[in-house]
C-alpha cells in the first residue's frame, strides 16, 4: 500500500485509503480540461443533471453527481449549487438546508479529496433528493414579479390590471381586511392610538392551534397583572386560536 495515503475504515468497515489528491488527469490518464471532471464529463452538465435528479427524486443519479463533482475538485461548485437547490427546489418546511450546511462543514473539515469528504457530499445530495420537491419560492417570486409588471403596464395604459397582488392598498388600511396589522409598530397604528393592548389582544394571536397550554397560562398571567385593565372578554379573545377559515376578522373592542 502506498505509504503516502492515509489508511481509514470505509462505510462498511473495510480498510481503505484516502482518495489521492487530484492529479490533473482524468480516469484514463488524460489531461483534464478546465471544466472537465475526472470521469470525463463537463461539470456544467453534471451540475444541471444534479438539479434535475433532485427535482425528480432520483437518488442514485444525485449521489453520483455529487461524488463526481467532489472527487474532481469541484466541491466548491457542488456546495454552492446544493445550497441554491434547497431554496429553489424544495418545499419550505424541509430540514434539508440545515443538514446540507452541516454536511458542508464536515466536508470542509475532512477535505473534499478524502473519502469522508466525498461521503459528506453524497449524503447531502441524498438529503436533498429525498426531500419534498416543490419550487414554491421560485414560483412565488416569478409570479409576483409578473403581477408587478402587469400592474405597472396597466397603470401606464390608464386601465385596471388583469391580475393584482393578494393584498391591495385598501386591504392594508384602517378598516380594511388586514386592519389588524396596523398596530402601534406602524405609523398608521400610532395615528389611530393603538398602543400595547391592541397588539396583545389582537395582533399577537396565533393559529390555527392557538397557544400551547403553558404559553396560554403565562399570557393569561401577564394580561391579568399588566398595568392595562383588560376585560375578561379581551383576555379570552387574546388567548383564542385564529380561525383558519377567517384569519383576519377581529372584534371591535
RAKA-V783708 format. One record per pair of residues at least 6 apart in sequence whose C-alpha atoms are under 8 Angstrom apart, sorted by the first residue. I is the first residue (numbers start at 0). J is the second residue. Records with the same first field share a line. If there is no record, write none. Layout:
I=J / J
This chain:
4=16 / 17 / 18 / 19
5=16 / 17
6=14 / 15 / 16 / 17
7=14 / 15 / 16 / 17
8=14 / 15
9=15
17=112 / 113 / 114
18=112 / 113 / 114
19=112 / 113
20=112
21=70 / 71 / 72 / 112
23=30 / 31
24=30 / 31 / 37
25=31 / 36 / 37 / 38 / 39
26=37 / 38 / 39
31=37 / 39
34=41 / 42 / 43
35=41 / 42
36=42 / 67 / 68 / 71 / 72
37=67 / 70 / 71
38=67
42=68 / 73
45=64 / 68
46=64 / 77 / 80
48=61 / 64
49=60 / 61 / 64 / 65
50=61 / 84
52=58 / 60 / 61 / 128
53=61 / 88 / 124 / 127 / 128 / 129 / 132
54=88 / 128 / 132 / 133
55=128 / 132
56=128 / 129 / 132
57=128
58=124 / 125 / 128 / 129
61=121 / 124 / 125 / 128
62=121 / 122 / 124 / 125
63=121
65=77 / 117 / 120 / 121 / 124
66=117 / 118 / 120 / 121
68=74 / 76 / 77
69=77 / 111 / 112 / 116 / 117 / 120
70=111 / 112 / 117
72=111 / 112
74=111
78=103
81=99 / 123 / 124 / 127
82=96 / 99 / 100
85=95 / 96 / 127
86=96 / 136
87=134 / 135 / 136 / 137
88=132 / 133 / 134 / 135 / 137
89=127 / 130 / 131 / 132 / 133 / 134 / 135
90=130 / 131 / 132 / 133 / 134 / 135
91=135 / 136
93=130 / 131
95=126 / 127 / 130
98=123 / 126
99=123 / 126 / 127
102=119 / 120 / 122 / 123
103=119 / 120 / 123
105=116 / 119
106=115 / 116 / 117 / 119 / 120
107=116
108=116
109=115 / 116
110=116
111=117
143=164
146=162 / 163 / 164
147=163 / 164
149=160 / 161 / 162
150=159 / 160 / 161 / 162 / 163
152=160
153=159 / 160
154=160
169=175
170=176 / 177 / 178
171=177 / 178 / 180 / 181
172=178 / 181
173=181 / 187
176=247 / 248
177=247
178=247
179=201 / 202 / 247 / 249
180=202
181=187 / 188
182=188 / 189 / 193 / 194 / 197 / 198 / 202
183=189 / 192 / 193 / 194 / 195 / 197 / 198
188=194
196=227
199=237
200=233 / 234 / 236 / 237
201=236 / 237 / 249
203=237
204=237 / 238 / 239 / 240 / 241
205=240 / 241
206=240 / 241 / 242 / 243
207=240 / 241 / 242 / 243
208=240 / 241
209=238 / 239 / 240 / 241
210=238 / 239 / 240
215=238
218=238
219=234 / 238
222=229 / 234
223=229
233=252
